[in-house]
């Protein structure tokens, strides 16, 4: 499956620090970072400019970033979710692919402290940018344990899309929903990174995938990517499904619950429209013995499996836009507006 890219730009003259192509030690580097928290207008807290380069530390590796992708987590960071003022300035970005200090092409698993590797057993689990500087920079430092070899079949841009949105979708489908080939799945909110990934992954695994979107063009794209049918939010499906993948939250919650067969599973990994639905549908949940499962990110082993799955099946992340790092603000604005289908990638 071909990746989709549009709006790719060239590096502008606004760079203050020359770009590097290796992991040599530098004093300062160009980065996109959270300088302040603004809960109402989060992009107001975004700054572009020089930040200190990573310092060498035992058990950690410095990676020269070739490509990094945006996630809603980056907007939440600018709103002050998962981070406090005392940790600012914080370089944004969870996902990246690049080259390590030994010249290896690598993908970064963005959950730090998951097993204690590189940080010690008492380090709480966190995603990059909550406690550690992120990937929207020329270089990033992560525990060496968090690095995985990048498959040669994947470009840096494609690989950079996988560690958050695509890994989240992979875990939702194959670990927490427990669906199998031939089962039916409803994906709410086609167009977002997780939802788009779920459509592609579900199709590749032999599932009947239904999708919803308010936008007619996004519904059409969902079908082109492999959805059996796409509907407006709240529409009646041809039949009740085995599982629903929910990232929208309050706006689609009631429809998600009503779309499940008895004993079906609703997996939720986000709530972009709010986390307090007006109708919780509790009676339906207990009477039909529905399962509600929370899902967050995924493990390093699951990311390794996802990389292998993409390589063996030929599926690739759907990329909406590729921009140079110094145009990161455009990417944030595009994600805030919701006018995208797939991932936004920042390159060097």
C-alpha positions as CSV (number, residue, x, y, z in Angstrom):
1,X,0.0,0.0,0.0
2,X,1.4,3.3,-1.0
3,X,1.9,6.1,1.5
4,X,0.2,9.4,0.8
5,X,2.1,12.6,1.1
6,X,1.2,16.2,0.3
7,X,2.5,19.6,1.2
8,X,6.1,18.5,1.5
9,X,8.4,21.5,1.8
10,X,12.0,22.3,1.6
11,X,14.2,23.4,4.5
12,X,14.0,27.1,4.8
13,X,16.7,29.7,5.4
14,X,15.4,30.2,8.9
15,X,17.5,27.4,10.4
16,X,20.0,28.9,12.9
17,X,22.1,25.7,13.3
18,X,23.5,23.8,10.4
19,X,21.9,20.3,10.0
20,X,24.1,17.4,10.8
21,X,24.0,13.9,9.3
22,X,25.7,11.9,12.1
23,X,25.6,11.6,15.9
24,X,28.7,13.7,16.6
25,X,28.5,15.7,19.8
26,X,27.2,19.2,19.4
27,X,26.5,22.0,21.9
28,X,23.2,23.3,20.5
29,X,20.6,22.0,18.0
30,X,17.5,23.2,16.4
31,X,14.3,22.0,18.0
32,X,10.5,22.5,18.3
33,X,9.7,22.8,22.0
34,X,7.1,23.7,24.6
35,X,8.2,27.0,26.1
36,X,5.0,27.6,28.1
37,X,1.6,26.0,28.8
38,X,-1.6,27.4,27.3
39,X,-4.6,25.3,27.9
40,X,-6.9,27.2,25.6
41,X,-4.5,28.1,22.7
42,X,-1.8,25.4,23.0
43,X,0.1,26.4,19.9
44,X,0.9,29.7,21.6
45,X,3.3,27.8,23.8
46,X,5.3,26.3,20.8
47,X,8.7,27.7,20.1
48,X,11.2,26.9,17.4
49,X,14.9,27.5,18.0
50,X,18.1,26.3,19.6
51,X,18.1,23.9,22.6
52,X,21.1,22.2,24.3
53,X,22.1,19.0,22.6
54,X,21.9,15.7,24.6
55,X,24.6,14.9,27.1
56,X,26.2,11.5,27.0
57,X,25.0,9.2,29.8
58,X,25.6,5.5,30.6
59,X,23.0,3.2,29.2
60,X,21.6,5.8,26.8
61,X,22.1,6.4,23.1
62,X,22.1,9.6,21.1
63,X,20.1,9.3,17.9
64,X,20.4,11.6,15.0
65,X,16.7,12.2,14.0
66,X,15.9,11.7,10.3
67,X,12.1,11.8,10.7
68,X,9.6,12.3,13.5
69,X,5.8,12.3,13.5
70,X,3.2,14.4,15.3
71,X,0.6,13.0,17.7
72,X,-2.2,14.6,19.7
73,X,0.0,13.9,22.7
74,X,2.1,16.8,21.6
75,X,-0.8,19.1,21.7
76,X,-1.8,17.8,25.2
77,X,1.7,18.5,26.3
78,X,1.3,22.2,25.2
79,X,-1.9,22.2,27.2
80,X,-0.1,21.0,30.3
81,X,-1.4,17.4,30.4
82,X,1.1,15.0,31.7
83,X,3.7,17.7,32.4
84,X,4.2,20.5,34.8
85,X,5.7,24.0,34.4
86,X,8.9,23.1,36.2
87,X,9.8,20.6,33.4
88,X,9.7,23.3,30.7
89,X,11.2,24.0,28.2
90,X,10.5,20.5,26.9
91,X,11.4,19.4,23.3
92,X,8.2,17.9,21.9
93,X,7.8,14.7,19.9
94,X,7.3,11.0,20.9
95,X,8.1,9.2,17.6
96,X,11.2,9.1,15.5
97,X,13.5,7.1,13.3
98,X,17.1,7.9,12.8
99,X,20.7,6.8,13.1
100,X,22.4,5.8,16.3
101,X,26.0,6.5,17.4
102,X,27.2,3.3,15.6
103,X,25.6,4.2,12.3
104,X,22.6,1.8,12.7
105,X,19.2,2.8,11.3
106,X,16.8,2.6,14.3
107,X,13.2,3.2,15.4
108,X,12.6,4.6,18.9
109,X,10.2,3.0,21.3
110,X,8.8,6.0,23.1
111,X,7.8,4.5,26.4
112,X,10.6,5.1,28.9
113,X,10.9,3.1,32.1
114,X,8.6,0.4,31.0
115,X,10.9,-2.3,32.3
116,X,13.5,-0.2,34.1
117,X,16.1,-0.5,31.4
118,X,18.3,2.5,31.2
119,X,16.5,4.4,34.0
120,X,16.4,2.1,37.0
121,X,13.6,0.0,38.5
122,X,12.0,3.0,40.4
123,X,11.6,5.2,37.4
124,X,7.9,5.6,36.6
125,X,6.7,4.7,33.2
126,X,6.4,7.7,31.0
127,X,6.2,8.7,27.3
128,X,8.9,10.9,25.9
129,X,8.2,14.6,26.6
130,X,6.6,13.8,30.0
131,X,9.9,13.4,31.8
132,X,12.5,13.3,29.0
133,X,13.2,15.6,26.0
134,X,11.5,14.5,22.8
135,X,12.3,13.9,19.2
136,X,11.4,17.2,17.4
137,X,15.1,18.1,17.3
138,X,18.3,17.2,15.4
139,X,19.2,14.7,18.1
140,X,17.5,12.8,20.9
141,X,18.8,10.7,23.8
142,X,16.9,7.6,24.9
143,X,17.8,4.4,26.8
144,X,19.6,2.1,24.4
145,X,17.1,-0.6,25.3
146,X,14.4,1.6,23.6
147,X,16.0,1.2,20.1
148,X,14.8,-1.2,17.5
149,X,16.4,-1.9,14.1
150,X,14.6,-0.1,11.3
151,X,13.6,-2.5,8.6
152,X,15.3,-1.6,5.3
153,X,11.9,-1.9,3.6
154,X,10.5,1.1,5.5
155,X,11.6,4.7,4.9
156,X,12.5,6.9,7.8
157,X,9.2,8.8,7.3
158,X,7.2,5.6,7.4
159,X,9.0,4.1,10.4
160,X,8.6,7.4,12.3
161,X,4.8,7.0,12.2
162,X,4.7,3.6,14.0
163,X,5.7,4.0,17.7
164,X,2.6,5.8,19.0
165,X,-0.5,5.9,16.7
166,X,0.2,2.7,14.8
167,X,1.4,0.9,17.9
168,X,-1.7,2.0,19.8
169,X,-3.9,0.7,17.0
170,X,-2.0,-2.6,16.9
171,X,-2.4,-3.2,20.6
172,X,-6.1,-2.2,20.5
173,X,-6.8,-4.7,17.7
174,X,-4.7,-7.7,18.4
175,X,-4.1,-7.6,22.2
176,X,-7.1,-5.9,23.8
177,X,-10.0,-6.4,21.3
178,X,-8.9,-10.0,20.8
179,X,-10.4,-10.1,17.3
180,X,-9.5,-12.6,14.6
181,X,-9.6,-12.9,10.8
182,X,-13.2,-12.7,9.7
183,X,-14.4,-10.7,12.7
184,X,-16.0,-7.3,12.3
185,X,-14.7,-4.1,13.8
186,X,-16.0,-0.5,13.9
187,X,-13.4,2.2,13.9
188,X,-14.7,5.6,15.0
189,X,-13.3,8.8,13.6
190,X,-11.6,7.9,10.4
191,X,-8.8,10.3,9.5
192,X,-7.0,10.4,12.8
193,X,-3.7,8.6,13.1
194,X,-4.9,5.7,15.3
195,X,-8.1,5.3,13.4
196,X,-6.4,5.2,10.0
197,X,-3.9,2.7,11.3
198,X,-6.7,0.5,12.6
199,X,-8.4,0.4,9.3
200,X,-5.2,-0.6,7.4
201,X,-4.1,-3.2,10.0
202,X,-7.6,-4.7,10.3
203,X,-8.0,-5.1,6.6
204,X,-4.5,-6.7,6.3
205,X,-5.5,-9.1,9.1
206,X,-8.6,-10.3,7.3
207,X,-11.2,-8.4,9.3
208,X,-14.4,-6.7,8.1
209,X,-13.7,-3.0,9.0
210,X,-16.4,-0.4,9.3
211,X,-15.5,3.3,9.8
212,X,-17.2,6.6,10.7
213,X,-16.4,10.2,9.9
214,X,-18.3,13.4,9.6
215,X,-16.4,14.2,6.5
216,X,-17.6,12.6,3.2
217,X,-14.0,12.8,1.7
218,X,-12.6,11.0,4.7
219,X,-15.3,8.3,4.5
220,X,-14.3,7.7,0.9
221,X,-10.6,7.5,1.8
222,X,-11.4,5.0,4.5
223,X,-13.0,2.7,2.0
224,X,-10.1,3.2,-0.4
225,X,-7.8,2.0,2.5
226,X,-9.8,-1.1,3.1
227,X,-12.9,-0.4,5.1
228,X,-15.9,-2.5,4.0
229,X,-18.1,0.6,4.4
230,X,-17.9,4.0,6.0
231,X,-20.8,5.9,7.6
232,X,-21.7,9.2,9.2
233,X,-21.3,9.1,13.0
234,X,-24.3,7.5,14.7
235,X,-25.5,5.7,11.6
236,X,-27.0,2.2,11.9
237,X,-24.5,-0.4,10.8
238,X,-25.4,-3.4,8.6
239,X,-25.0,-5.6,11.7
240,X,-23.6,-5.4,15.2
241,X,-19.8,-5.8,15.4
242,X,-17.4,-7.9,17.4
243,X,-15.4,-4.9,18.6
244,X,-15.3,-1.1,18.5
245,X,-12.1,0.9,18.5
246,X,-12.9,4.2,20.2
247,X,-10.6,7.3,20.2
248,X,-13.3,10.0,19.8
249,X,-14.9,9.7,23.2
250,X,-18.1,11.5,24.3
251,X,-19.4,12.3,20.9
252,X,-19.4,8.7,19.7
253,X,-19.6,6.7,22.9
254,X,-23.3,5.9,22.8
255,X,-23.1,4.8,19.2
256,X,-20.0,2.6,20.0
257,X,-21.9,0.8,22.8
258,X,-25.0,0.3,20.7
259,X,-23.0,-1.1,17.8
260,X,-21.6,-4.0,19.7
261,X,-23.0,-7.6,19.6
262,X,-23.7,-9.2,22.9
263,X,-20.4,-10.1,24.6
264,X,-18.5,-7.7,22.3
265,X,-15.6,-5.5,23.2
266,X,-15.1,-1.7,23.2
267,X,-11.5,-0.7,23.3
268,X,-10.8,3.0,24.1
269,X,-7.5,4.8,23.8
270,X,-8.5,8.4,23.6
271,X,-11.3,10.9,24.0
272,X,-10.6,13.8,21.7
273,X,-14.2,15.0,22.0
274,X,-14.3,14.8,25.8
275,X,-14.3,12.1,28.4
276,X,-17.8,12.6,29.9
277,X,-20.5,11.2,27.6
278,X,-24.1,12.3,28.3
279,X,-25.3,8.7,28.0
280,X,-23.1,6.1,29.6
281,X,-25.3,3.2,28.4
282,X,-24.7,1.3,31.6
283,X,-27.8,-0.8,31.3
284,X,-26.9,-2.0,27.9
285,X,-23.3,-2.7,29.0
286,X,-24.3,-5.0,31.9
287,X,-27.3,-6.6,30.2
288,X,-25.4,-7.6,27.0
289,X,-22.2,-8.4,29.0
290,X,-20.1,-6.0,27.0
291,X,-16.4,-5.5,27.8
292,X,-14.9,-2.1,28.1
293,X,-11.1,-2.1,27.8
294,X,-8.7,0.8,28.2
295,X,-5.6,0.7,26.0
296,X,-2.5,2.9,26.1
297,X,0.4,2.7,23.7
298,X,2.1,-0.7,23.4
299,X,5.2,-2.7,24.4
300,X,8.5,-2.9,22.7
301,X,7.7,-6.5,21.7
302,X,4.5,-5.3,20.1
303,X,6.4,-2.6,18.2
304,X,8.8,-5.2,17.0
305,X,5.8,-7.3,15.8
306,X,4.3,-4.3,14.1
307,X,7.5,-3.5,12.2
308,X,7.6,-7.2,11.1
309,X,3.9,-7.1,10.1
310,X,4.4,-4.0,7.9
311,X,7.4,-5.6,6.3
312,X,5.8,-9.0,5.5
313,X,2.4,-7.7,4.4
314,X,3.6,-4.6,2.5
315,X,1.3,-2.2,4.3
316,X,2.6,1.2,5.1
317,X,1.5,4.1,7.3
318,X,-0.7,6.7,5.6
319,X,1.1,10.0,5.6
320,X,-0.9,13.2,5.2
321,X,1.9,15.7,5.1
322,X,5.7,15.9,5.2
323,X,7.3,19.1,6.4
324,X,10.8,20.2,7.4
325,X,11.2,20.7,11.1
326,X,11.4,24.4,10.9
327,X,7.8,24.4,9.6
328,X,6.5,22.4,12.6
329,X,4.0,25.1,13.5
330,X,2.2,24.4,10.2
331,X,1.9,20.8,11.2
332,X,0.5,21.6,14.6
333,X,-2.0,24.0,13.1
334,X,-3.1,21.3,10.6
335,X,-3.5,18.7,13.4
336,X,-5.5,21.2,15.5
337,X,-7.8,22.0,12.6
338,X,-8.5,18.3,12.1
339,X,-8.0,18.8,8.3
340,X,-5.8,15.7,7.8
341,X,-6.0,12.0,6.9
342,X,-3.1,10.1,8.3
343,X,0.1,11.2,9.9
344,X,2.1,14.5,9.8
345,X,5.8,13.9,9.6
346,X,8.7,16.3,10.3
347,X,12.0,15.7,8.6
348,X,15.5,17.0,8.6
